[in-house]
Amino acid sequence: MTERAIPAPSDPTRTVLLRGGEVHSPADPFATAMVVERGHVAWVGSEGAADAFAQGVDEVVDLGGALVTPAFTDAHVHTTSAGLALTGLDLSGARSLSAALDLVRAYAADRPADRVLLGHGWDAARWPERRAPRREELDRAAGGRPLYLSRIDVHSAVVTTALLDLVPGVTPEGDEPLTRDAHHAVRAAALAAVTPVQRAEAQRAALDRAASLGIGSVHECGGPDISSAEDFTALLALAGERPGPRVFGYWADRDLAAVKELGAIGAAGDLFVDGALGSHTACLHSPYADASHTGTGYLDAGAVAEHVAACTEAGLQAGFHAIGDAALTAVVAGVRAAAGQVGLARIRAARHRVEHAEMMTPETIAAFAELGLTASVQPAFDAAWGGEEGMYADRLGAERARTLNPYAAMLKAGVPLAFGSDAPVTPLDPWGTVRAAAFHRTPEHRVSVRAAFTAHTRGGWRAIGRDDAGVLVPGAPADYAVWQTSELVVQAPDDRVARWSTDPRSGTPGLPDLSPGAELPVCLATVVGGREVFVRPQG
């Protein structure tokens, strides 16, 4: 038997006892120790009881008071794009149009060999100029080279003339950002210029970043309008070859034969029913407050019904991207029609899912609960764009904006929630995501820290049909993270925070204090299947 302190690499075939910390487990809310054997949790319990295991294990890890929790699951990620934002041109920090153009200019000078310059994250709503870059400005900044810059929501983009020259048939009107088919065409051309080496570098960067944040699994949301089959299969292969977060792949295609051939677990993810609010392409029942139209619908209820019924018959999860209230109405009508064809019980058992589900109404919330639809949602959207003066209010007006992302009502109705980031739309940031849901900008939509944490751990596993994971109990996969954190707390229903390590009245395990201004936990190690995939360097 060997003894070690965190961090140090571990052999997943060895039996390990972790002790001397706080273990977040419903099996024992006062647990301070855990045994991991053959990639699964074998036991959780108290420090005193751990003595009985000490002689029968291969390793003993001294937690030194650290917190052990289930690893997070990010239920909506675009891995290659997230990695390109990490390794390439990231405009999310630009505070003005001129600052964004300066970043483009510097990046172009630094990457003379790139066939196409790629960037992401601009958001004109945050800039004093309140407009997107014009093509002539981008042409000058990029030195006449092909350049693709996706807006932060990835549903529109601005490009240079040189990139347009590579995409016959795309004739934009003026300098407005490209949307819909034109955007899909230029994005495909831009991503086709990414070499296999660049792609692998980006994928590794994204997965390594996820592991460093305590994320043990991600749901890759690929599709023919988003990435490429080569990108998707390369990611699944990479994830299978190296230690890192698990990758569960969804392919957004109505061609179920292609979905199965690619190794996807569902014909779901970003199968677009509509677009996004920031790009004025989310499909609404009433016009935008700052535009004279209702957005864009890509699939109607009939197409939704056809896809859901076909997926149910094929034993696949179906799923859709739907943000606007009209898009969500179409999804509900379509899934209900599919239930009339194949039976409600089969629809519920399939756990079909909807990505984003932002403009929910009492009627669509009730329908999600009735039909067993999982809502794969991104609380960081509210943190970024909610509030009285945020982008949601610009697009919808303050009254409609206050109805968005009603997590409390969804949970109360019994709608399953799975939290994610939609990286690179918002960064990989699991504790920040939990904080955003617990301190939603609209108070009536807030949920407890415990409920938000569950949606970001167990919720992601349930969304892929697994009820035995995302929680530290005997028999569960040993996917966990070790955290340096402040005093643990229990959030009461009225949002008061009581400071104790567990709640003796309810047996509720404590979690870190995530109130605004509090320091977020720091990940010391991430373990997937008993193998450490991230260890924070000492010192």
N, C-alpha and C positions, 0 to 999 in steps of 0.2 A: 504494500500500500504506500502511495506517495501522498504528500500534502502540498498544497500550493495555494497561493492567493491569486485573486483576479488581478490582471488578466494573464492567461497562458493558454496555448492551444491544447486541445484535448482530442483523443482518439474516440470516435463515437461508439466503438465496440466495447469500451471499458465502462464499468459501473462507477458512477460518480456520486458522492454525497456532497451537497452544498449545504452549508450550515452557517449560523451566526448572522443571519440577515432577516429580512421580512419577505415572506413568500405570499403573493397575492393569489389565493386559492379559495374557491367556495367549499372545497372539501374540509378546510380548517381555517377559519378566519384569523386564527392566531398563529398560523404556521410560521416557523423560523428556519425550517430545513426542508430539503427535498432530495430524493434519490432518483437518478436518471440511469436507466438500464436499456441497452440495445435501442437507443433512439427514442425511447418513450419514458414518460413519467411513471415511476414505479411506486413512489410513496411521497406524501407530504405530511408534515407534522411538527411537533415541538422540538426544541433543542434537547430537552431531557430524553425524549424517545429516540433521538438520533443516535445516542450512544450505542444503542443496540445494533445499529447498522455499521458503525465505524470500522469494525474489524472485518467485515465481509465485502468491502468495496475496494476497487482498485485505486481510487483517488478520493481525497477529501479536499474540498474547496472552502476556504474561509472567506465568507462574503463580506466580512468587515462592516456589517451594518447596512449593506446595500439592499436595495429593493429588487426582487425578482418578479416579473410579470410575464404573462403570455406575450409573445412577439406580436407586433401589430401586423395587420393585413391591410394593404392599400388596395381597395377594390376597383380602382380605375386609374390605369397608368398607360402612357404611350412611351415605352421604355427608350426607344431610339431617339425620339424627339426630346425627351427629358435629358438624355445623355448629351445630345448635341447642344442643348442649352447650357449644360455644365462645361462642355469642352469648347464651345463655339461662341457666337455672338449673342449675348443675353441683354435685351433692351429693357427688361422689367424694372431696372433701377433708374432708367433715364427719367429725369424730372421735367424735361422740356423737349420740344422738337429739335432745337439746335443741339442739345446734348446728345440726342439720339443720332443725329447726322454726324456729330464728331466721333461717336463710337463706331459708326459704319466706316468712316474714313480711316480710322486707326486700324480697324479689323482688316479692311481691304489691303492696307499696306503691309500688315503682318502675315497675310496668307496669299502670297503671290502665285502659288502653285494650284490653288483650288479652282476647279472648273466652274463651279457655281458657289457664290457666297451665300451662306445660310444664316439667318438670324430669327429671333423670336422675342415676343414679349412686349412690344410697344402698345401703349394704351393712351390714345389721344385725349380721352376723357380726363386724364390726370395732368395734362399739359396746359400751361397757360395759353398756348396758341389754339387749343381745342380743335385741332385738325390733324389729319394724317399727313405724312410726307408726300410731296408731289413727285411725280416721276422725274422731272428734270432735276430736282434736288438730289434724288437718289442716284441718278446718272452721274452727276458731278462727284458725289461723295464716294461712289464705288469705282470711279475712274473709268466709266463706260463698260464695266464688266457685268455679267449676269448676277443678279442679286434677288433673293426671295426673303421677305420679312413677314412672318405671320403675326397677326394681331394676337393679343394675349389669350383670347378665347379660341384661337386656331380656326375660326370660321370665316376669316377674311384675311387678305394679305395685300401688301404693296410690293411692287416689283420694278425692276429697271427695264428699259427698252431692250437691252441686250438679252434679257431672259424672255421677253415676249417674242423676240425674233426666233427663239428656239421652239415656240409652241404655235404652229400654224393654226389658224382658225379662231384664235382668241383676239378679239378686237374690243378692248375696253372703251367705255365712254368716259372721256375726260380723265381726271386724276382720282376718281373715287376708288377706294379699295375694291379688289376683286372678290366676288362672292360666288356661291353656287358652282355651276359647271366650269366657269372660267377659272375659279380658284382651284378646283380639283385638278384641272389640266396643268396649271402652272406649278402646283405643288408636286404633281407626279413627275414633271420634268426636272424640278429642282432636286427631289429626292433620288431620282435616277442617276444623278451625278455623284452621289455619295459612294465612295469606293467600299468594298468589303472590309478593308482595313479600318477606314474611318467609322463604318457602322459598328464593327466589333468594339472599337475603342469607346464609342458612345454608349453602347449597351453595357459594357463593363463599368463605365463611370456611373451610370444610373443605378445599376444593381449594387455597386459598392457603396454608393451614397445611401441607398435604402438600408443596407445592412448596418451602416454606421449610425442610423437613427432608430435602431430597434425594430425594423420592419423585416419580418420573416417570410412574407409571401406577398406577391403582387398579382393583380389581374391585368394582364396585357389586353388592351382593347384595340385590336388591329382590324384591318379591313381594306378592301380594294380602293376605297375612296380616301384612305388615311395613310397607308404605307404601301407595302407590297408583300406578296407571298414569300419572296426571298427574305425580306426583313423578318417576317413572322417566324419562319422555320429556322432561320439562323439564330434568333433569340432563344427559341425553345431548345435548340441544340446546345447553345452556349450555357444556358442555365443547367442543363443536364450534365455538363462536362466539368463544371467547376463549383467549389463550395460557394454558396451564396443563397439569397432568398429563393424560395420556390416561385416558379412562374406558371400561372394558370392562364392559358391563352384562349381568348374569345375572338372569333372572326366574324365581322359584320357583313354577312353575305346571305342572300336568299337562295343561293346554290348550295344545297345541303351536301351534295357529293363533294364539292370543293372544301367545305367546312371539315368534313370527316377526313379527307385526304391530307389536309394540312395539320391534322392532329389537334384541332381546337376542341374545347370541351363544350362549346355552345355556339350557335349562330346568333350571336348577341353582341353587346357592347355598343359601339357607335354605328348602329344601323339607323340612319337618320330619318326621323319623322319630321324634324324641323332643324333649325340652326341655333343661333345663340342671340341673347338679348343685346349684347354689346355691339354686334354686327347688324342689328335690326333684322335678323333672319329667324328668330324664334317665332313660331306661328301662334298668333293671338286671336281671341274672339273679337276684341275691340282694337282700334288703331293705337299705335304708339303715341305717347305724349309728345314726342319730338319728331314724328314722321307721319305722313298721311296714309300709311298702309298698315297691314296686319302681319307682315312678315312672310315667311316661306314655308309651305308644306310640301314635304317630299313623298310621304306615304299617307294614304287615306285609311279609313277603318277597314275597308275590304282587303287591302293589301296586308294590313296587320293581321286580320283574321286568317288569311291564307297562310301566312308565315307561321303563326303560332300553332295552327292546327297541324301543319306539316312537321314542325319541330316536335310537337307532342307525340305524333305517330312514330317519329324516327327516334324517340328517346333522347332528344337534344333539348337543351335550354334555348329558348328564344329570348330576345331582348332588344330594346330600342333606346335610342337617344331621343328624349322628349323633354323640352323645357317650357314652352309656352302653354297656356291653358287650353288653346284649341288643339294643339298636338297631343296633350294628355287626354283630352276628351276622345280623340280619335283612337288612341291606344286602348283606352278602357272599352270603347264600343267594339273595337276589333277583338280584343281578348274575350269579351263577353260573347261575341258571336262564335268564336272558336270553341268556347265552352259548350255552346249549344250543339256543336258538331261532335265533339269528342268526349264531352262530359266534364262537369265542373271538378269532380274529384281528381281526374287526370291532369287538368290544368293546374290545380293547386299543388299536386304532387311534383310537377315538373319544376316548380320554383322559377318561373320566368321572371325576368328582371327588367327594370327601366332605369336608365342612367339619367341622373340630374334631377328630374321630377321637381322642378322649382316652383312653377305656378300652380300648385295644388289647391283645389277647392274642397269644401266639405263633401261634395258629391264624388270627386275623384279619389279622395282619401278613403271613403267608405267602399268604393269599388276595388281599390288596391287590396284592402283587407279581405273583401269577399273573394277575390280571385287569387289570393295568395301571392301577389306580385311583390317582389323585393325591390325596394327603392335604394339604388346605389347613388348616394348623394355626397356632396362636397361642402361641408360647413365653411371651409375657407372662402368660398364664393361670397357668403354673407359678410365675412370679415373684410373682404376686399371691396365689395361693391354695394353693401347694404347701407342702411342709415338714411337719414333725412336728406343728405346732400350727396349720396353716392350715385353710381352709375344706374342702379335700378330705379332710383327716383327720377333721374334724367329721362330714362327711356319710358317709364310707365306712369310717372306722377307719384307723389308721396303716398297717397292712399293705397293704390294697387301695390306699390313696392313693399308696403308693410305686410302684405299677405304672403310674401315669398318664403320658401323653405320652412314650412310650419312643422318642425320636427316633433314638438311636444304633442300636437294633435295627431300626427301620424303614429307615434308610439302609443298614445292612448287608445287609438282605434285598432291597434294590433298589426300595423304595417311593419314588416321586417325591414330594418335599416342596416345598410352596409356602408361604411365611410371610406372615402378615398380622396385623392388630391386632384385627379385629372392632370397630373404632371405631364407636360410642363406648364399647363394653364395656371395652376398654383403649385408652389414647391412641395416636394416631399417634406412633410412636417407633422408627424402623427400627434405629438402632444399639443402642438398648435391647433390641429384640427379638433381635438377633444375640447380644448379651451374655447374655440370658436362656437361649437355647439352648445356648450354650457353657459356661455356668455353672449349668446346671439344678440345682434343689435336690436331686435324686436323682443322685449322681455317675455311676452306670452309664448314665444316659440322655443324658449330655452328648455333643455333637458338636464338631468343631473350629470355630474361628472362620471358617475358609475355607469349610467345608461349610455353616455357617449363613448366611454372606454369600451364597453361591451360591443357597441356597433362597429368599433374600429379593430376589434380582435375577433371575438366569436362571430360577429355579424358577417365578416368577410368569408369565413369558412361555411357558415350556413348558406350563404349566397351561392356557393358551388355545390350545395347538397350534402355537406359534411356537418354532422351534429356532434362529432366526437373530438373536435379540435378547437383551438383558440381559447383554451382554458387549461389551467394546471391542475389536473386531477389524475389519479392513477389510470393508466391505459391510454392517456392522450399523447399525441406526438410531442416530443420534447423540443418544441419551438418556443423559446423564451428569450427575454432580454434582461440584463442586469443594469441597474440604474443607480447613479449617485443623485440623491434627491434631498429635498428638505423634509421637514416633519410631515408625516402622513395625516390626512384629514378625511372626514366623512362629510359630504355635502348634504345638508338637510333639504327637505322638499321646498322650503321657502327661501332657499339659496343662502341661508346662514351657514357658516362653516364652523363646525365643532372640532377642536384640536385634540384628537386622541388617535392611537394607531389603529384601533378598530372600534366599532360601535358595539359595546357589550349587550345592548338591548336587542339588536337585530342580527348579530353575528355577521355584519357587513365588513369585508376587508377594506382597509383604508387605501387611499390613493394620494398622490402628491397634490399640494395646493396649487391650483391652476388659475387662481384669481388674477385679474389683470395687474401686471406689475411684478408678480411673483416669478422667480427664476424657473424655467422649465428644466425637467430632469436631464441629466447628461448620460448618454449610453456608454457603459463600460464594456459590454460584451453582448453579442447577439449569437444565439445558438439555434440551429435549424436541424431537426432530426438528431439531436445529440452532438452535432459537430459545430464548433465555434466558427462562424463565418465572418465575424468582426471582433477584434479586440483592440480597445483604445490603448495606444502606446503610453507607457508610464512616463511620468515627468512632463 
